[in-house]
Amino acid sequence: MSDSMDLTTSASAESDTLLTLKKPYQFEDKTYTEFDLSGMERLTAEDMIAAEKLLNRAGMFSPIPEMTVEYVCFIASRVTKLPIELFKGLPPHEAVRLKNKVTGFFYGTD
């Protein structure tokens, strides 16, 4: 019985960090259908500071930086080890879904 609970918990955690795209997305010579954001589990405050510095260098100032698409693209790039340009080129509805996935992870309850 406890094995079943572990599988359910694991599947739930995986779906919380897996972004499945509505349509395949082409970047350079590769097609993407999903992004595995499970690397968010390993983020530190230092990663968040680096994202804020990127925003500041770009001249963007926000009282809640983690709610900006640029910040989220940086985080997604960092955790997937894919170029930030890939995420910046997403269609708007996918960019919003990505933002919701990342901010949902940050603000999720324990």
C-alpha positions as CSV (number, residue, x, y, z in Angstrom):
1,M,0.0,0.0,0.0
2,S,2.8,2.5,0.8
3,D,4.4,1.8,-2.7
4,S,1.1,3.0,-4.2
5,M,1.3,6.2,-2.2
6,D,4.9,6.8,-3.3
7,L,4.0,6.4,-6.9
8,T,1.1,8.8,-6.7
9,T,3.2,11.4,-4.9
10,S,6.0,11.0,-7.5
11,A,3.6,11.3,-10.4
12,S,2.1,14.4,-8.8
13,A,5.5,16.0,-8.3
14,E,6.5,15.2,-11.9
15,S,3.3,16.7,-13.3
16,D,3.9,19.9,-11.2
17,T,7.3,20.4,-13.0
18,L,6.5,19.1,-16.5
19,L,5.2,21.6,-19.0
20,T,3.5,19.8,-22.0
21,L,3.1,22.2,-24.9
22,K,-0.3,22.5,-26.7
23,K,1.5,22.3,-30.0
24,P,5.1,21.2,-30.9
25,Y,7.5,24.2,-30.8
26,Q,10.4,24.5,-33.2
27,F,13.6,26.2,-32.1
28,E,16.7,26.1,-34.3
29,D,16.7,22.5,-35.6
30,K,14.8,20.8,-32.8
31,T,11.2,20.3,-32.1
32,Y,10.0,20.5,-28.4
33,T,6.7,19.1,-27.1
34,E,7.5,19.5,-23.4
35,F,9.9,21.0,-20.9
36,D,11.0,19.1,-17.8
37,L,11.3,21.8,-15.1
38,S,12.2,19.3,-12.3
39,G,15.5,21.1,-11.9
40,M,13.5,23.8,-10.0
41,E,13.9,21.5,-7.0
42,R,17.6,22.2,-7.0
43,L,17.3,26.0,-7.3
44,T,18.8,28.2,-4.6
45,A,18.3,31.8,-3.6
46,E,21.5,32.5,-5.6
47,D,19.7,31.5,-8.8
48,M,16.9,33.9,-8.0
49,I,19.4,36.7,-7.4
50,A,21.0,35.9,-10.7
51,A,17.6,36.2,-12.4
52,E,16.9,39.6,-10.7
53,K,20.3,40.8,-11.8
54,L,19.5,39.9,-15.4
55,L,16.3,42.0,-15.1
56,N,18.1,44.9,-13.6
57,R,20.8,44.9,-16.4
58,A,17.9,44.9,-18.9
59,G,16.5,48.0,-17.2
60,M,13.5,46.1,-15.9
61,F,12.4,46.8,-12.4
62,S,9.5,45.0,-10.7
63,P,8.4,44.8,-7.1
64,I,7.6,41.1,-7.8
65,P,10.3,40.0,-10.3
66,E,9.4,36.3,-10.2
67,M,6.1,37.3,-11.8
68,T,7.7,38.6,-15.0
69,V,8.1,36.5,-18.1
70,E,11.7,37.5,-18.5
71,Y,12.6,36.2,-15.0
72,V,10.7,33.0,-15.7
73,C,12.5,32.5,-19.0
74,F,15.8,32.8,-17.1
75,I,14.7,30.3,-14.5
76,A,13.5,27.8,-17.2
77,S,16.7,28.2,-19.1
78,R,18.8,27.6,-16.0
79,V,16.9,24.5,-14.9
80,T,16.6,22.9,-18.3
81,K,20.1,23.9,-19.5
82,L,18.5,25.2,-22.7
83,P,19.1,28.7,-24.2
84,I,17.0,31.5,-22.8
85,E,16.2,32.5,-26.4
86,L,14.2,29.3,-26.7
87,F,11.8,30.3,-23.9
88,K,11.7,33.9,-25.1
89,G,10.4,32.7,-28.5
90,L,7.5,30.8,-27.1
91,P,4.0,31.8,-28.3
92,P,2.3,34.1,-25.7
93,H,-0.1,31.4,-24.4
94,E,2.8,29.0,-23.8
95,A,4.9,31.7,-22.1
96,V,2.0,32.4,-19.7
97,R,1.6,28.6,-19.0
98,L,5.4,28.5,-18.3
99,K,5.1,31.5,-16.0
100,N,2.2,29.9,-14.2
101,K,4.1,26.6,-13.8
102,V,7.2,28.3,-12.4
103,T,5.4,30.8,-10.1
104,G,3.1,28.0,-9.0
105,F,6.2,26.0,-8.0
106,F,7.7,29.0,-6.1
107,Y,4.5,29.9,-4.3
108,G,3.3,26.3,-3.7
109,T,2.5,25.2,-0.2
110,D,4.4,22.5,1.7
